[in-house]
C-alpha cells in the first residue's frame, strides 16, 4: 500500500511538473496587454463616435483588405488578418447580420457607407484587447468627405491554441500595424498626417465628380472623393466603391454582380453595357487638365443684335414630376447627391428631392 501511494505521488508530481512547463512556455495575456498599451497610445473619441476627444498614436496599415463602415453604423465591421491579407470572412458576415438586427426598420449593413483602406493609409487606435487566440484592435479614421469610419481588426496568434510570448505577439501585430514615427504624427489641426481622399494631393481628384448618361441626362454616376460611387440608372439607385488603374475604372457594390470594369478616358466613362457617361466641363475640370495652347484669334465678324425675348412662361416644378421633367425645365443640376433611397438635385436657389424617381420635396 505504501509503495502504491508513493507511485501515485510520483505520477501526480510528474504531471504537475509537465503542466508547469507548458504554462511557462506560453505567454501571459496580461504581459502582452501591457506591452501593447505601452507601444500604442490609444485615441479617445466622443460617445457618438463623431469626433476625437484626445488624440493618441497614428498607425499605418501594411496589409490590403481592411474594410471600415461609417460611424453611423451601430456596430463596427469585423476584419481578420490571415495569410498575408485582411478579410471579413464568416466573422464579417455574422457581424453584418447583427448590424441588420439592430438597425431600425428593414435596414442592413449595406445601408451605411463602406470604405476600403489600402496599405500605407493611416488611422487611429481606440481600443486593444488581448484574447485567447489573438489581439483585437478597434480602429478609427479621419474624416473622408465629412464621414469618419471605424472597424474591428483581429490579428491572430501564430498558433491559435497557444498564447505566445509578448515579443512574438508584437511581431505578429507589426506585420499589420505599426505606429507612425513621431515627426509624422500630426499635421495642421492635430489630425492624422494622411490627406483625406479628394484633397489637392489626391491623384484621383481630377476624375471625381458627377457623370451624366449621354442618352438620358436623368441617369447619373458620381465618383466621390472617398472611394465611394453612387449610380442612378433607369429609376434605380446603386452605391459601392471604386478604384482606378490607368484607364480602367472598377466599381463594385452590394447590389451589383461582382466587379464591373469600365473604360475611363478623360471625362468619358464607358460601362460594360457600352453606355456612355460624360462629366460636364467645369472650371474645376479645366484647372485639373493641362491647358492646350490657344490658337491665334480670328478676325471678329459683326455681331447681329439679339432677338427680342419671347414671352415664354417661367418653368414650374410640382410633386410627382420625373427627373427628366425637372431637367427639361431647369436644366442640369449643379450637383447630385445619392442618399440611399433618395436622390437630391442641387440648383443655385433650389434643392429638389426625388423618391422612387419622382419629386417628393422642393426647398
C-alpha positions as CSV (number, residue, x, y, z in Angstrom):
1,X,0.0,0.0,0.0
2,X,2.8,2.4,0.9
3,X,4.5,1.6,-2.4
4,X,1.3,2.3,-4.4
5,X,0.8,5.7,-2.6
6,X,4.4,6.6,-3.3
7,X,3.9,5.7,-7.0
8,X,0.7,7.9,-7.2
9,X,2.6,10.8,-5.6
10,X,5.3,10.5,-8.2
11,X,2.8,10.4,-11.1
12,X,0.9,13.5,-9.8
13,X,4.2,15.3,-9.3
14,X,5.3,14.5,-12.9
15,X,2.0,15.7,-14.3
16,X,2.2,18.9,-12.3
17,X,5.8,19.5,-13.5
18,X,4.8,19.0,-17.1
19,X,1.8,21.4,-16.8
20,X,4.1,24.0,-15.2
21,X,6.5,23.6,-18.1
22,X,3.6,24.0,-20.6
23,X,2.3,27.1,-18.9
24,X,5.8,28.5,-18.7
25,X,6.2,28.0,-22.5
26,X,3.1,30.1,-23.1
27,X,2.9,33.8,-22.8
28,X,1.0,35.8,-20.3
29,X,-2.0,37.7,-21.8
30,X,-1.6,40.5,-19.2
31,X,2.1,40.9,-20.2
32,X,1.1,41.1,-23.9
33,X,-1.6,43.7,-23.0
34,X,0.8,45.8,-21.0
35,X,3.4,45.8,-23.8
36,X,0.8,46.7,-26.4
37,X,-0.5,49.5,-24.2
38,X,3.0,50.9,-23.9
39,X,3.6,50.8,-27.6
40,X,0.2,52.1,-28.8
41,X,-1.2,55.3,-27.2
42,X,-5.0,55.0,-27.6
43,X,-7.2,57.7,-29.0
44,X,-10.3,58.7,-27.1
45,X,-13.4,59.6,-29.1
46,X,-16.8,61.1,-28.3
47,X,-19.7,58.9,-27.2
48,X,-21.4,59.2,-30.6
49,X,-18.1,58.4,-32.3
50,X,-18.3,61.7,-34.3
51,X,-15.0,63.2,-33.3
52,X,-11.7,62.8,-31.4
53,X,-11.5,63.9,-27.7
54,X,-7.9,63.0,-27.0
55,X,-5.6,62.1,-29.9
56,X,-3.3,59.1,-29.5
57,X,-0.8,57.5,-31.8
58,X,-1.4,57.3,-35.6
59,X,-0.8,53.9,-37.1
60,X,0.0,52.9,-40.7
61,X,-1.7,49.9,-42.3
62,X,0.6,47.4,-44.0
63,X,-1.8,44.8,-45.5
64,X,-4.6,45.1,-48.0
65,X,-8.3,44.3,-47.4
66,X,-9.2,46.4,-44.4
67,X,-12.9,47.5,-44.6
68,X,-14.4,50.1,-42.4
69,X,-18.0,51.3,-42.0
70,X,-19.3,54.8,-41.3
71,X,-19.5,55.5,-37.6
72,X,-23.3,55.9,-38.1
73,X,-23.4,52.0,-38.2
74,X,-24.5,50.7,-34.8
75,X,-21.6,48.2,-34.8
76,X,-18.2,48.2,-36.5
77,X,-17.4,45.5,-39.1
78,X,-15.2,42.6,-38.3
79,X,-11.9,42.1,-40.1
80,X,-9.4,39.3,-39.6
81,X,-5.7,39.1,-40.8
82,X,-4.9,35.8,-42.4
83,X,-2.3,34.6,-45.0
84,X,-0.9,38.0,-45.7
85,X,-4.1,39.9,-46.2
86,X,-7.1,41.2,-44.3
87,X,-10.6,39.9,-44.9
88,X,-14.1,39.8,-43.5
89,X,-14.9,36.1,-43.8
90,X,-17.7,34.4,-41.9
91,X,-17.0,36.7,-38.9
92,X,-17.7,39.7,-41.0
93,X,-20.9,38.1,-42.4
94,X,-22.1,37.4,-38.9
95,X,-21.3,41.0,-37.8
96,X,-23.3,42.3,-40.8
97,X,-26.3,40.2,-39.7
98,X,-26.0,41.7,-36.2
99,X,-25.9,45.2,-37.7
100,X,-29.0,44.4,-39.6
101,X,-30.8,43.2,-36.5
102,X,-30.1,46.4,-34.5
103,X,-30.7,48.8,-37.5
104,X,-34.2,50.4,-37.3
105,X,-36.8,49.2,-39.8
106,X,-35.6,46.9,-42.5
107,X,-32.1,48.4,-42.8
108,X,-29.0,46.3,-43.4
109,X,-25.2,46.8,-43.1
110,X,-25.2,47.8,-46.8
111,X,-27.2,51.0,-45.8
112,X,-24.1,52.5,-44.2
113,X,-21.2,53.9,-46.3
114,X,-18.3,51.4,-46.6
115,X,-14.6,52.4,-47.3
116,X,-11.8,50.0,-48.1
117,X,-8.4,51.0,-46.7
118,X,-5.2,50.1,-48.6
119,X,-1.6,49.6,-47.5
120,X,0.2,52.8,-46.3
121,X,-3.1,54.5,-45.3
122,X,-3.3,55.6,-41.7
123,X,-5.8,55.6,-38.9
124,X,-6.1,55.8,-35.1
125,X,-6.4,53.0,-32.4
126,X,-9.3,53.4,-29.9
127,X,-9.0,50.1,-28.2
128,X,-6.8,47.0,-27.8
129,X,-8.0,43.7,-26.3
130,X,-5.8,40.5,-25.9
131,X,-8.0,37.4,-26.4
132,X,-7.2,33.8,-26.1
133,X,-6.3,33.4,-29.8
134,X,-5.2,36.8,-30.9
135,X,-5.3,40.6,-30.4
136,X,-8.4,42.7,-31.3
137,X,-7.8,46.3,-32.4
138,X,-10.5,48.9,-32.6
139,X,-9.7,51.4,-35.4
140,X,-11.0,54.8,-36.2
141,X,-10.4,57.0,-39.3
142,X,-10.0,60.7,-40.1
143,X,-13.0,62.3,-41.9
144,X,-13.3,61.4,-45.6
145,X,-15.8,63.7,-47.3
146,X,-17.0,64.6,-43.8
147,X,-17.6,60.9,-42.8
148,X,-15.5,59.1,-40.2
149,X,-15.2,55.3,-40.4
150,X,-14.4,52.6,-37.8
151,X,-13.8,48.8,-37.6
152,X,-12.5,45.9,-35.6
153,X,-9.4,44.1,-36.7
154,X,-8.4,40.7,-35.3
155,X,-4.7,39.7,-35.6
156,X,-4.5,36.0,-34.6
157,X,-1.5,34.5,-32.7
158,X,0.8,32.3,-34.9
159,X,-0.6,29.2,-33.0
160,X,-4.2,29.8,-32.1
161,X,-4.0,27.1,-29.4
162,X,-1.1,28.7,-27.6
163,X,-0.6,32.2,-26.2
164,X,2.9,33.3,-27.4
165,X,5.4,35.5,-25.6
166,X,4.9,39.3,-25.7
167,X,7.7,39.7,-28.2
168,X,6.2,37.1,-30.6
169,X,2.8,38.6,-30.3
170,X,4.1,42.1,-31.1
171,X,5.9,40.7,-34.1
172,X,2.6,39.4,-35.4
173,X,1.0,42.8,-34.9
174,X,3.9,44.6,-36.6
175,X,3.1,42.7,-39.8
176,X,-0.2,44.6,-40.0
177,X,0.0,47.8,-38.0
178,X,2.9,50.0,-36.8
179,X,3.0,53.4,-35.1
180,X,3.9,56.3,-37.3
181,X,7.2,58.0,-36.4
182,X,6.7,60.9,-34.0
183,X,7.8,63.5,-36.6
184,X,4.9,62.4,-38.8
185,X,2.2,62.1,-36.1
186,X,0.4,65.3,-36.6
187,X,-0.5,67.8,-39.2
188,X,-2.5,71.1,-39.2
189,X,-5.3,70.9,-36.7
190,X,-3.8,67.8,-34.9
191,X,-5.3,65.5,-37.5
192,X,-3.7,62.4,-39.0
193,X,-0.8,63.1,-41.3
194,X,-2.5,61.4,-44.4
195,X,-4.6,63.7,-46.5
196,X,-8.2,62.7,-46.9
197,X,-9.2,61.4,-50.3
198,X,-10.3,64.2,-52.6
199,X,-7.8,66.8,-51.4
200,X,-5.4,68.6,-53.6
201,X,-2.8,65.8,-53.0
202,X,-5.2,63.0,-54.1
203,X,-4.1,61.7,-57.5
204,X,-7.7,60.7,-58.3
205,X,-9.1,64.2,-57.6
206,X,-9.3,65.0,-61.4
207,X,-11.7,62.1,-62.2
208,X,-14.1,62.7,-59.3
209,X,-17.5,64.4,-59.9
210,X,-20.9,63.6,-61.5
211,X,-21.1,61.9,-64.9
212,X,-24.4,62.1,-66.9
213,X,-25.6,59.4,-69.2
214,X,-25.2,60.6,-72.8
215,X,-28.6,59.5,-74.0
216,X,-30.5,60.1,-70.7
217,X,-29.4,63.0,-68.6
218,X,-31.5,62.0,-65.6
219,X,-29.2,59.0,-65.1
220,X,-26.0,59.9,-63.2
221,X,-22.8,58.3,-62.0
222,X,-21.0,60.1,-59.2
223,X,-17.4,59.2,-58.2
224,X,-16.9,60.6,-54.7
225,X,-13.7,61.8,-53.1
226,X,-13.8,59.0,-50.6
227,X,-13.5,55.9,-52.9
228,X,-17.3,55.6,-53.0
229,X,-19.5,55.8,-56.1
230,X,-23.3,56.4,-56.5
231,X,-25.3,55.4,-59.5
232,X,-28.8,56.4,-60.6
233,X,-30.0,54.4,-63.7
234,X,-33.5,53.8,-65.0
235,X,-35.0,54.9,-61.7
236,X,-32.9,52.5,-59.6
237,X,-30.1,53.5,-57.3
238,X,-26.8,51.7,-56.6
239,X,-23.8,52.5,-54.4
240,X,-20.5,51.0,-53.6
241,X,-16.8,51.5,-54.0
242,X,-14.5,52.2,-57.0
243,X,-10.8,52.1,-57.9
244,X,-8.9,53.3,-60.9
245,X,-5.8,51.8,-62.6
246,X,-4.8,53.6,-65.8
247,X,-7.8,53.9,-68.0
248,X,-9.8,51.1,-66.2
249,X,-12.4,52.1,-63.7
250,X,-13.6,49.2,-61.5
251,X,-16.8,49.6,-59.5
252,X,-18.5,47.1,-57.1
253,X,-21.3,47.2,-54.5
254,X,-23.8,45.2,-52.6
255,X,-26.5,45.4,-55.4
256,X,-24.1,44.5,-58.2
257,X,-22.9,41.2,-59.5
258,X,-19.2,41.2,-58.9
259,X,-16.8,43.8,-60.1
260,X,-17.7,45.9,-63.2
261,X,-14.8,47.2,-65.2
262,X,-15.4,50.4,-67.2
263,X,-13.3,52.4,-69.6
264,X,-12.3,55.9,-68.4
265,X,-10.8,58.2,-70.9
266,X,-10.7,61.9,-70.0
267,X,-14.2,62.9,-68.8
268,X,-15.9,59.9,-70.5
269,X,-16.8,56.6,-68.9
270,X,-18.0,53.6,-71.0
271,X,-19.5,50.9,-68.9
272,X,-19.6,47.1,-69.8
273,X,-23.0,47.6,-71.5
274,X,-21.5,50.3,-73.8
275,X,-23.4,53.0,-72.1
276,X,-21.5,56.3,-72.2
277,X,-21.3,58.7,-69.2
278,X,-19.9,62.2,-69.6
279,X,-18.7,64.7,-67.0
280,X,-19.6,68.3,-68.0
281,X,-16.6,70.6,-68.4
282,X,-16.4,73.0,-65.5
283,X,-13.8,75.5,-64.3
284,X,-12.6,72.8,-61.8
285,X,-12.2,70.2,-64.5
286,X,-10.3,72.7,-66.7
287,X,-8.0,73.5,-63.8
288,X,-7.2,69.8,-63.3
289,X,-6.4,69.3,-67.1
290,X,-3.3,70.7,-68.7
291,X,-4.2,73.7,-70.8
292,X,-3.8,73.3,-74.6
293,X,-2.1,76.2,-76.4
294,X,-4.6,78.8,-77.6
295,X,-4.9,79.3,-81.4
296,X,-4.4,82.7,-82.9
297,X,-7.6,84.7,-82.7
298,X,-9.6,85.0,-85.9
299,X,-11.0,88.4,-87.1
300,X,-14.2,89.2,-85.4
301,X,-17.3,89.4,-87.6
302,X,-20.1,91.9,-87.0
303,X,-22.4,90.6,-84.3
304,X,-26.1,91.0,-85.1
305,X,-28.4,92.3,-82.3
306,X,-30.1,89.7,-80.2
307,X,-33.7,88.8,-81.0
308,X,-36.4,90.2,-78.7
309,X,-37.1,87.9,-75.7
310,X,-40.0,85.5,-76.2
311,X,-42.9,85.7,-73.8
312,X,-42.4,82.2,-72.5
313,X,-43.8,81.4,-69.1
314,X,-41.2,80.5,-66.4
315,X,-40.7,76.8,-65.7
316,X,-42.6,75.3,-62.8
317,X,-42.0,72.3,-60.6
318,X,-44.5,70.1,-58.9
319,X,-44.6,67.0,-56.7
320,X,-44.6,63.8,-58.7
321,X,-42.6,65.1,-61.7
322,X,-39.8,62.9,-63.0
323,X,-36.1,63.7,-63.2
324,X,-36.4,64.2,-66.9
325,X,-39.3,66.7,-66.5
326,X,-37.3,68.7,-63.9
327,X,-34.1,68.8,-66.0
328,X,-36.2,69.7,-69.1
329,X,-37.5,72.8,-67.2
330,X,-34.5,73.8,-65.1
331,X,-31.5,72.2,-66.9
332,X,-28.8,70.0,-65.3
333,X,-28.3,70.5,-61.6
334,X,-25.1,71.9,-60.2
335,X,-24.7,68.8,-58.0
336,X,-26.4,65.4,-57.5
337,X,-26.4,63.6,-54.2
338,X,-27.4,59.9,-53.8
339,X,-28.8,59.3,-50.3
340,X,-29.7,55.6,-50.5
341,X,-33.4,55.6,-51.4
342,X,-33.4,59.2,-52.4
343,X,-31.7,61.5,-54.9
344,X,-31.2,65.2,-54.4
345,X,-30.7,67.8,-57.2
346,X,-29.0,71.0,-56.1
347,X,-29.6,74.1,-58.2
348,X,-28.4,77.6,-57.4
349,X,-31.5,78.6,-55.4
350,X,-33.4,75.3,-55.1
351,X,-33.0,71.8,-53.8
352,X,-35.2,69.1,-55.3
353,X,-35.6,65.7,-53.6
354,X,-36.7,62.6,-55.6
355,X,-38.1,59.4,-54.1
356,X,-38.5,56.4,-56.4
357,X,-37.6,58.7,-59.3
358,X,-40.3,61.4,-58.7
359,X,-40.3,64.7,-56.9
360,X,-41.1,64.3,-53.2
361,X,-39.9,67.7,-51.8
362,X,-38.8,71.1,-53.1
363,X,-36.8,73.6,-50.9
